Each structure stands twice: as C-alpha cells, then as structure tokens.
C-alpha cells in the first residue's frame, strides 16, 4: 500500500522481503519490547531519535522496513529517512502487535514479558513497570 509516496507493508508482505535480505529496523525500546523480538535475521535496533539525529547506522543498499509496536513511530521515521537520502524504505503496518497476531516468527522472552490489565504492567517477580507503545 502506498500513502503519500511511502510504502506500508503488512506482516505477510514484509516476511518474504525480510527472508530475501531486507533489513528490519526495530524502533522499540525498553518496555515497548514486552519481551518480544522479530524472529527474522537482519534486525537493527535503534530509536526514532537516533534516526532523526542522523546517528543510526543503516545500510543504503537494501530495503529498510521500519517497525515499532503499532506503526506510529515507523510512520514518523519514513520522511526523515527519505530526507537523509534513503530511497528503498517501508513501514510495517501494525508493528509487533500485528506481526505477532498474524503468526509471524516471534521470539518471546518470558522473563521480560509484561502482564496485567492496564498501562501499569506487572513483570514476573512482582515488579511494576509502566508500559507504552
């Protein structure tokens, strides 16, 4: 799907591209990760702030698929990357939430997984953390 000249990929569209060598740029930090990692090779962990500051070291010779929890930060990253001269870029629709719901390869670290029914999530071991995407 193209919106304002930027490509947005569903998890099912993104997976074969990642398997063929595209790079997934994961913008999630801390509790946003919720113990979950994208179960594909070629993942680069960075932040939206690092991209905005031009500090993220990203390859220019491969498709870059930007992802986060639900797709909000990745949407913001696309025009920044285009402004930095990246041409082959896309955003993962729905981020990790849709990725996992669609049954895409996901690695889960149960020791880092948050649980609870509100934004104030409880970690295993009884520690409370604020979670947010």
C-alpha positions in Angstrom: 0.0 0.0 0.0 1.3 3.5 -0.9 0.3 6.5 1.2 1.8 9.9 0.4 4.5 8.2 -1.6 5.6 5.8 1.2 5.2 2.0 1.2 3.3 0.3 4.0 3.6 -3.4 4.3 1.5 -5.9 6.1 3.4 -8.5 8.1 2.6 -11.1 5.4 4.0 -8.9 2.7 7.1 -8.0 4.8 8.2 -11.5 5.8 9.3 -12.7 2.3 11.2 -9.5 1.7 13.0 -9.9 5.1 13.8 -13.5 4.2 15.2 -12.3 0.9 17.6 -9.8 2.6 15.6 -6.7 3.5 16.6 -5.1 6.9 14.0 -4.7 9.7 14.7 -1.5 11.8 13.1 -2.0 15.2 12.4 1.3 16.9 11.0 -0.2 20.1 12.9 0.5 23.4 12.6 -0.8 26.9 9.2 -1.9 28.0 7.8 -1.3 24.5 9.6 -4.5 23.5 7.5 -6.5 26.0 9.9 -9.4 25.8 9.3 -9.8 22.1 11.7 -9.8 19.2 11.1 -10.1 15.5 12.2 -13.7 14.7 14.0 -12.8 11.5 17.6 -12.1 10.6 18.8 -8.7 9.7 17.3 -6.7 12.5 18.8 -3.4 13.6 17.7 -2.0 17.0 17.7 1.8 17.1 15.4 4.7 18.1 13.4 7.2 16.2 15.5 9.9 18.0 18.7 8.3 16.6 17.3 8.3 13.1 16.2 11.9 13.4 19.7 12.9 14.6 21.3 11.0 11.8 23.1 8.8 14.2 21.6 5.4 13.1 23.9 3.3 11.0 21.6 1.8 8.3 22.5 0.2 5.0 21.7 2.1 1.9 21.9 -0.9 -0.4 18.9 -2.9 0.9 15.2 -2.4 1.5 14.7 -1.0 5.0 11.4 -1.9 6.8 10.9 0.2 9.8 8.8 -1.2 12.7 7.7 -0.4 16.2 4.8 -1.5 18.5 1.9 -0.4 16.3 3.3 1.6 13.5 3.2 5.2 14.8 7.0 5.8 15.2 7.8 4.0 12.0 5.4 6.3 10.1 7.3 9.3 11.5 10.6 7.7 10.5 9.8 7.4 6.8 10.0 11.1 5.8 13.2 11.5 8.0 14.9 8.6 6.2 13.8 9.9 2.8 15.2 13.3 3.7 18.5 11.6 4.6 18.7 10.1 1.1 17.2 6.6 1.7 15.1 5.5 -1.2 14.2 1.9 -0.5 12.1 2.2 2.7 8.8 1.0 4.0 6.8 0.8 7.3 5.4 -2.3 8.9 1.7 -1.9 9.3 0.6 -2.6 12.8 4.2 -3.1 14.1 4.9 -6.0 16.5 1.2 -6.2 17.5 0.0 -7.2 14.0 3.2 -9.2 13.4 2.6 -11.5 16.3 -1.2 -11.7 15.7 -0.5 -12.8 12.1 1.6 -15.6 13.4 4.9 -14.3 12.0 8.2 -15.5 13.6 8.4 -14.0 17.1 10.9 -14.7 19.8 9.4 -14.3 23.3 11.5 -13.9 26.5 9.0 -14.7 29.2 11.3 -13.1 31.8 10.8 -9.7 30.1 7.2 -10.1 29.2 4.8 -7.7 30.9 1.5 -8.9 32.3 -1.5 -7.2 33.8 -4.7 -5.5 32.5 -3.7 -1.8 32.5 -0.9 0.5 31.3 0.8 -0.1 34.6 2.0 -3.7 33.8 3.4 -6.1 36.4 6.6 -8.0 35.5 7.2 -11.6 36.6 8.6 -11.4 40.1 6.1 -8.7 41.2 8.0 -5.7 39.9 5.8 -3.0 38.4 6.7 -1.1 35.2 5.0 1.5 33.1 4.4 0.1 29.6 3.6 2.0 26.5 3.9 1.8 22.7 
